[in-house]
Amino acid sequence: MGLAAVLEYVAERSSESPIHTFTDALWWSAATITTVGYGDMYPSTFAGHGVGLGLMLVGVSLFSLLTARVSAFFAATGDQESDARKLDVARHRNC
């Protein structure tokens, strides 16, 4: 996100875009990567659009990986609890 903000600032600082400061670029990159997209900041140059496209692809990919990791964690926890219950049932049957 920080790298995208730097690249966006460099691409847009002298254009007609509302992105004039690094803070504006940082706000834009945070809104873009979280898919909020308020629309108050937007790129107007070809390079700015390229940075935006890259940030969108990376942002969606990283969010997907995070979601997959969290899901796998909860699935593994559920499997361990299920295995523990099966062992308890098997022990009680053998007693």
C-alpha positions, -999 to +999 in steps of 0.1 A: +000+000+000+028+024+008+047+016-024+015+022-044+010+055-026+045+066-035+041+056-072+006+072-074+019+104-059+048+105-084+024+098-113-004+122-103+012+152-085+014+174-116-018+163-132-055+174-131-061+146-106-072+155-070-042+136-058-017+164-050+000+153-018+015+120-005-013+120+021-039+121-007-021+092-024-020+072+008-058+078+013-064+068-023-044+036-019-061+027+014-096+032-002-086+012-032-070-017-015-100-021+009-123-018-021-142+011-004-134+034-033-151+066-021-143+084-054-130+115-038-094+107-050-088+091-084-060+089-109-062+107-142-029+097-159-021+065-177+006+057-151-018+064-123-044+040-138-016+013-141-007+017-104-044+015-095-049-017-115-018-033-099-030-022-064-065-037-071-051-070-082-026-073-053-052-061-028-078-087-039-052-114-040-038-106-005-073-103+009-082-137-006-051-153+009-059-138+043-095-151+041-082-186+031-058-187+060-084-177+085-108-203+071-081-230+072-074-222+108-110-225+118-114-257+097-084-272+114-096-263+148-130-279+141-113-311+128-092-313+159-122-310+182-141-336+161-111-360+163-110-355+201-147-363+204-142-394+183-114-406+206-135-399+237-163-420+222-140-448+213-125-448+248-159-450+264-169-479+242-138-499+252-143-494+289 
